[in-house]
Structures are given as structure tokens and as C-alpha cells.
Amino acid sequence: MVTPSQIAKDACEKILIDDRRYNIEHNIWPSQVVVVDRLLSRSYELLKPYQELHRKLHRHSRALLAFFDVLLGAAALWNPEKIALARAARAKLIATNGEIALKAAELEQLLRQRERLHDTSGFSSGTHYHVVELIEAAAQDNYLFRSHVQEPLCALRFKFDLKYWPGLPEVMQALARDAQDAATNASDPVTAAATAGRRASLVDFFKAFFAGIEENGISHGGFLPSHINFTDATFAALVNCALDLTPEESVDGPYVKRLRQGMRDIQKAAKSREQVGDADYLA
């Protein structure tokens, strides 16, 4: 007789094996293949989690598949090592915008100096002076620009005198200001959750994992039922195996419980601050 435990294990591992086969056949997502291999090799630790997942999700269309998509994606993209890389990339982006702001400001001054020299030195260098001219030069290898945009843009250029257009120094000034004022924000909720803390940690991974589950809920157009929750022990076991944590590194149900409670407290505090701010605004 096939037990409920065996049915759940077979259903969950079929999803993992199919995903692994597809990725290998199409030569994609090797990092997810690694995560699948970890889960399959530690299946004895996942019998109870698989039972809970199967019991709560198998009646909902594509829900079980969607859950494993979130788990594999989080473990492949948002493990602590990848989170550290993401934080480094964010810092690099901030620094790059700062450099762009400085360089563009320097270039603005050089362009103004060149304009003065053209006007006063008795010499000219035959360089670009009109913003449309600069755009044309930049787009010379862009077939779509030359086919559809260049002619009407040039007509517009000659329809209006130079005084109607920004000069090249003003273009650089706008570029410098844009980089200087740039706000570096995460492009999606999962990235935001994974990089919100001060340093990369397992807590950040859990935040990304939970954010991924929420983003794939029915209320967001996904397949995971919004009203379904899983035990702390199930989350702990899944993460231990997906990240291949050693016994010394592994977490348990109480750890996840404290983490989730802390996240709820932070959300409540943030919501209270918003309500206070709204009340102050209305007053």
C-alpha cells in the first residue's frame, strides 16, 4: 500500500526531476540544477515538509510547482553569497553614478571653455555644436534611427533656430544632475527584501524567500493560495537542504519562528509610522 508520505515525496520529487531535466536539456539555470541535486540527495530530511506541502497545495492548480519555482529561484539567486554580490553591485552602482556626476560636470566646463575659444580665439575645431548633430553621430549605426527618426528630427532641427535647443554644455549639466540625484532602488520586492539589511546573512535569504512566496500569491497574479501557511519546521528543513547547510550552520523551527515574528513586528512598526504620518498630514 502506498502511504501518504510516499505519494507526497513522489509528487514533489517529480517536479524537481522534471525541472532538472528541462534545465539540462536546454543548458539553462545550472545553479538551480545544483539546488535540485541537494534536495534529492537529502530527501530523507524532507519527508514531513513534502507531506505538508503536498497536503496543502496539491488541490490548487500549479501551486506545488509554483512553490518549488520560488524555492529553487531563491536558493540559486539569493543565497548568502549571491546576496553579498548584489550588495557589492549596489555599492558599485552608487559609486558609478557619483563618478558620472563628476565627469559630466567636468565635461560641461570643458565644453563651455571650447565654446569660448571658438568665439574668441580666431580658431575653430569643426566639432559638434548642435544636440541633434550629436544624436545623429551617435546613431549612425542604428538602422531604425536612420530609417524612421533621422529625417523628421533633422527637419525639426532646421525649423527652429539654435536658441530653441539646449547646448552641449547644458546636456552635460543635465546628465550630471541626473546622476547626482539618482536614487538606487531595488527593481523588485525580492531584491529589496534580500538586500535590506546591513550585511549579507541567512536572514536576508529568508526575507527574499518569503517575499518570493508573497509575490507568487494569487493576489499578485500567481498560483500560491494567499491563505495557506506552512510550519516553521518545514521552512527550516527546506532551507537547510536547498542551501546545503552543515549541521553547524543549519536552522530549526524556533529560529524561523523568531525570524518571522521579528519581520511581522517590523512591518507593524512601519505601518504604524505610516498611519501616524497620514494623520499628521490630514491634520
Order of alpha helices (4+ residues) and beta strands (2+ residues): alpha-alpha-alpha-alpha-alpha-alpha-alpha-alpha-alpha-alpha-alpha-alpha
